[in-house]
């Protein structure tokens, strides 16, 4: 029996387009890691990152924390075009399964929204390195409204 995919009533193409442009002006950890959002549609986001020498362990493999940083970024960003403007998403937990060592090239994270409720979301991320599945992850995110202004 085929799995029924969630449908998303609210998808803001303007926010999605903004995320595609924003990688040029990224700051903080996403900028340091060189994360690029390359595609974003309703409930799906693809981000890529080139593996650089300074991101490798002494054993010549990508540090697990770098993979976790990419996954955490992809977990949250996929939600913004689906939420109302002003809302924000915060990762409350995520689990990674490292499946294969990454030694170079580019890693690509495909983030898919599994469930989106009023206050929580479940997101899955598959990370590939070429044709190799390097990591699978799943996380829970809190969806918050902006603070109310005092009357």
C-alpha positions as CSV (number, residue, x, y, z in Angstrom):
1,X,0.0,0.0,0.0
2,X,1.5,3.4,-0.9
3,X,2.3,5.8,1.9
4,X,0.1,8.9,1.9
5,X,2.2,12.1,1.8
6,X,1.1,15.1,3.8
7,X,-0.4,18.0,1.9
8,X,0.4,21.5,2.9
9,X,-2.3,24.2,2.7
10,X,0.1,27.0,3.2
11,X,3.2,27.3,1.1
12,X,4.8,30.8,0.7
13,X,6.8,30.8,-2.6
14,X,8.2,34.2,-1.7
15,X,9.8,32.8,1.5
16,X,11.1,29.8,-0.5
17,X,12.6,32.1,-3.1
18,X,14.2,34.1,-0.4
19,X,15.9,31.1,1.1
20,X,17.3,30.2,-2.3
21,X,18.8,33.7,-2.6
22,X,19.9,34.0,1.1
23,X,22.8,31.5,0.9
24,X,24.9,34.3,-0.6
25,X,24.5,36.4,2.6
26,X,24.5,33.6,5.1
27,X,26.2,34.2,8.5
28,X,27.2,32.1,11.4
29,X,27.7,28.4,11.2
30,X,25.8,27.9,7.9
31,X,28.2,30.4,6.3
32,X,31.3,28.8,7.8
33,X,30.2,25.4,6.7
34,X,29.3,26.7,3.2
35,X,25.8,25.4,3.2
36,X,23.8,26.2,0.1
37,X,20.1,25.8,-0.3
38,X,19.7,24.6,-3.9
39,X,16.0,23.7,-4.1
40,X,12.9,24.2,-2.0
41,X,9.3,23.1,-2.6
42,X,6.3,22.5,-0.4
43,X,7.6,20.2,2.3
44,X,11.0,19.5,0.7
45,X,14.4,21.2,0.8
46,X,17.7,20.3,-0.8
47,X,20.9,21.8,0.7
48,X,24.5,21.1,-0.4
49,X,27.9,21.6,1.2
50,X,31.4,21.0,-0.1
51,X,33.7,19.0,2.1
52,X,36.8,20.9,3.0
53,X,40.0,19.8,4.7
54,X,39.4,21.8,7.8
55,X,36.1,19.9,8.3
56,X,37.8,16.5,8.5
57,X,38.9,14.5,11.5
58,X,42.5,13.4,11.9
59,X,41.3,10.2,10.3
60,X,40.4,12.0,7.1
61,X,36.6,11.7,7.4
62,X,34.0,14.4,7.8
63,X,33.5,15.3,11.5
64,X,30.1,14.1,12.8
65,X,29.4,17.5,14.2
66,X,29.7,19.0,10.8
67,X,27.1,16.5,9.5
68,X,24.9,17.4,12.4
69,X,25.2,21.1,11.7
70,X,24.1,20.5,8.1
71,X,21.2,18.3,9.2
72,X,20.0,20.8,11.9
73,X,20.0,23.6,9.3
74,X,18.0,21.5,6.8
75,X,15.6,20.4,9.5
76,X,14.5,24.0,10.3
77,X,14.7,25.7,7.0
78,X,12.3,23.4,5.2
79,X,9.5,24.6,7.5
80,X,9.6,28.3,7.0
81,X,7.7,28.5,3.7
82,X,5.0,26.3,5.3
83,X,4.5,28.4,8.5
84,X,2.7,31.7,8.9
85,X,5.0,34.8,8.5
86,X,6.4,35.7,11.9
87,X,6.5,32.1,13.2
88,X,9.8,30.4,13.9
89,X,11.0,26.8,14.2
90,X,13.3,25.5,16.8
91,X,14.8,22.0,16.9
92,X,13.9,20.2,20.1
93,X,15.7,16.9,19.2
94,X,17.1,15.0,16.3
95,X,18.8,11.7,15.8
96,X,21.4,10.9,13.2
97,X,22.5,7.5,11.9
98,X,25.9,7.8,10.3
99,X,26.0,5.1,7.6
100,X,29.2,5.7,5.7
101,X,32.3,7.9,6.1
102,X,32.6,11.0,4.0
103,X,36.1,11.8,2.8
104,X,35.5,14.5,0.3
105,X,33.3,15.9,-2.5
106,X,29.9,17.4,-1.8
107,X,27.3,16.2,0.6
108,X,23.6,16.8,-0.2
109,X,20.9,16.9,2.4
110,X,17.3,16.2,1.3
111,X,14.9,17.4,4.0
112,X,11.3,16.2,3.9
113,X,8.5,17.2,6.2
114,X,6.8,14.1,7.6
115,X,4.2,15.9,9.8
116,X,3.4,19.5,10.5
117,X,1.0,20.3,13.3
118,X,0.1,23.6,15.0
119,X,3.0,23.4,17.4
120,X,5.3,20.6,16.3
121,X,6.8,19.2,13.1
122,X,8.6,16.0,12.3
123,X,11.3,16.2,9.6
124,X,13.4,13.5,7.9
125,X,16.8,14.3,6.3
126,X,18.8,11.9,4.0
127,X,22.4,13.0,3.4
128,X,24.2,11.6,0.3
129,X,27.8,11.8,-0.8
130,X,27.8,11.1,-4.5
131,X,25.7,7.9,-4.9
132,X,26.3,6.8,-1.3
133,X,23.8,7.3,1.5
134,X,26.0,8.7,4.3
135,X,23.5,9.6,7.0
136,X,19.8,9.5,7.8
137,X,18.2,11.7,10.4
138,X,14.9,12.6,11.9
139,X,14.0,15.5,14.1
140,X,11.2,17.2,16.1
141,X,10.8,20.9,15.9
142,X,8.7,23.3,17.9
143,X,6.7,25.8,15.9
144,X,6.3,29.1,17.8
145,X,4.3,32.2,17.2
146,X,6.0,35.6,17.6
147,X,5.8,37.1,21.0
148,X,2.6,39.1,21.6
149,X,3.1,42.8,22.0
150,X,1.7,44.3,25.2
151,X,-1.6,46.1,24.8
